């Protein structure tokens, strides 16, 4: 069944207990054995983002004591991905605190994605604003 704007609005307007019940029903339909996806999230570049997103703990408005760190090395990321897989994760997500990555960063992140995929893990990244050529 295709998702329509009307269906999204209806879901949005449901009382929370009904939304939870609906989510459980959809999960049961798609995963009758009760399977769930286990994901691990790694911050591959921490702090130093100039944005002030209210939902992000690294936003300029919060004082979390987190120190800015440069983009992680490939081997460190792959070691974390291997540990995540050994712990049962089937998805490995990477997030980077920056407004928009530079091309040199994209090359490094692409190597991380390829390395994580080679381990047999689903992969996702949160990189903020990308140019078309960077996304490709």
N, C-alpha and C positions, 0 to 999 in steps of 0.2 A: 504494500500500500504506500503510495507516494506521500511524502510529508508536504502539507499545504500550510500556507500562512494561517489559515483558519484553525488548523489542528494545533499549530504552535501556540496560538492565542488561547485556545481552549486549555491546553496543558498548563500554560502560564497562570491561568486563572483558577486552576484547581486548588482546593485546600491541601495543605501539605500532606496530610495522612492519605488522601486519595492519590496524590502524585506518587507517593512512595509505593502504594499498592499497584499503581499502573506500571511503575518502573520494575517492580518485582514480577509482574505478569509478563512484561516484555523480555526480561531476563530469562524467565522459565521457558518461554517459547523458543528462545534462541540457544539456551544452554540447559537442556533438560537434566543433565547430570549435576547441575549446580556449579559448573566451572566458572572461575573468575580469572580475569587477566591480572597478573602480578607485574607491576611496573616499578622500576627504580628510577629516581630522578637525581641527576648529578649537575651541580652548578659548575660548568667548565670555565666560566669567567665570572668572578664575583666582584661586586661593588664597582663604583666609579661610573655608573650610568647617570647621565645628566637629566634624565626624565624624572618626573615626579608622579608616577602612577600610584594612586591611593591604595591599590590592592597588593602592591609588591612590597615585601619587607625591605627591599634594597632601595626603595624610593627615598629621595632626598629629605622628605618630611619626617622620616623615622631615624632615630639614633639607636641602631641595633648593636653597635660595636663591631660589626663585620668589617674587616679590612679589605680594601680592594686588592684583587689578585689578578695577574695576567692570565691569558688563555692557557689552560693546562696543556702539558705535553701529551702527545699521542699515546705513549706507552702507559702513562698514569691513567688516562681515560680507559684504555683497553683493560688494564688491571682491574679497575672498578667495574667494568662491564662483565669481566669473567667472574668476579666475586658475586655480582648480582645474579648471574646465571646459576652459579653454584647454590645460591640461596633460594632459587626457585623462580626468579623473575623471567618472564618471557618477552618483556618490552623494556628497553633502556632509553630513557629520555634525557636529553642534555639541554640545559638552559644557559644562556649567556647574558650577563648584565651589560648591555650597551644599547645605544639608540639605534645605530646602524653599523654593521660590521664593514671593515675594509676588505678589499679583494684578497689581501694576503691572509686575512682571517678565514675567509670562505674556503680557500684552498686547504687550510689546516682542518677546518670543521668537516669538509668533504672527506678527508682521509679518516677522520674519526667515525663518520657515518659508515664508510665502507668497511672499516675494521670491526665495528660493532655488528654490522650485518653479517660479516664473515664468521662471526661467532654463533650465528644462528638466532640472533635476537631481533625482534621487531625494533625499529629505531624511529625516534622522533626528536625534533629539536625546536627550541624557541629562540629565534634569532632577531626578533623585532622587524625592523624595516629593511627589506631587501630590494635591490634593483633587479629588473627582469633578468639580466645576464647572470647575476649572482644566484638567483633562484634556479636557473637552468643548470 
